[in-house]
């Protein structure tokens, strides 16, 4: 019976953590878990030490304003980790927090697996020194990351992308009429709005996304809501536009949408795997954005464009994220069949590059082996 301690600090990490826990249980039915995560992990492993809603601070300024809370969480995590004394500590992305914990765990003689690499290829490449010193095994999910780490002198394992396991079965079984009936929606084609999963992010993104709805009367705009943020929160933001919100059904929403407006992040990749034409949206606190522009060294903000290493999706960033440009791009996505076909062709290529299904099982087998060694 292996004892695992898992730390995920964001919504996507909670999703991947839940699939990993499920796969580890298949490897070892008696495995036990203690974790930091969200509702998906809680459904499998009980009460988290801390829920992700208490952990997700987005942007440089926001982190600075919440630094005392973050430091208290780090102290709590260190104390809890020592008391639990796991066979393996599993860190899922969330590098600002997790790399500190990795350093501490190594001093305690614990085995450390990092599942889903920090994006050091985008910024803070000097983190490779700490990763080499503190991580026993790095499992990466983006195909270009293996070569990237090799250039920095570290051997890592590419396990494939776990989203394929989650998305493809839902995509294949999509039922538009059932989705419409379940949510009390009219029978009009759907434009999905994915404004993010954190309150500060949703507050910034959703108002501008909804501003274009009146230009498309033949479509219904449906927001992918997160129940943990509260229905009152979404009602205040959507009431003027009279848009529908479906809670905790992002994948069902995407499976039944004709196009989508998507906040930059994992959601752009999820949308692509559902074959939904999309425009990528991003806006941040001006101070945070100014700092990011100086530090981040990537050509694109969308995972789809990064993996494909070319411009597949339109990215509307900061000042370009406005009503007119959103309207123009959404018009193309809905009405230009050649444009849609080209995007669908790129999505098929993307799916092939990501390596097929089975990432969670592959990762679980490697982690279970480490726990037994």
Secondary structure, 3 states (H helix, E strand, C coil): CCEEEEEECCHHHHHHHHHHHHHHHHHCCCCEEEEEECHHHHHHHCCCCCEHHHCCCCCHHHHHHCHHHHHHHHHHHHHHHHHHCCCEEEEECCHHHHHHHHHHHHHCCCCEEEECCCCCCCCCCCHHHHHHHHCCEEEECCHHHHHHHHHCCCCCEECCCCHHHHHHHHHHCCCHHHHHHHHCCCCCEEEEEECCCCHHHHHHHHHHHHCCHHHCCCEEEEEEECHHHCHHHHHHHHHHHCCEEEECCHHHHHHCCCEEEEECCHHHHHHHHCCCEEEEEECCCHHHHHHHHHHCCCCCCCHHHHHHCCCCCEEEEHHHCCHHHHHHHHHHHHHCHHHHHHHHHHHHHHHHHCCCCCHHHHHHHHHHHHHHC
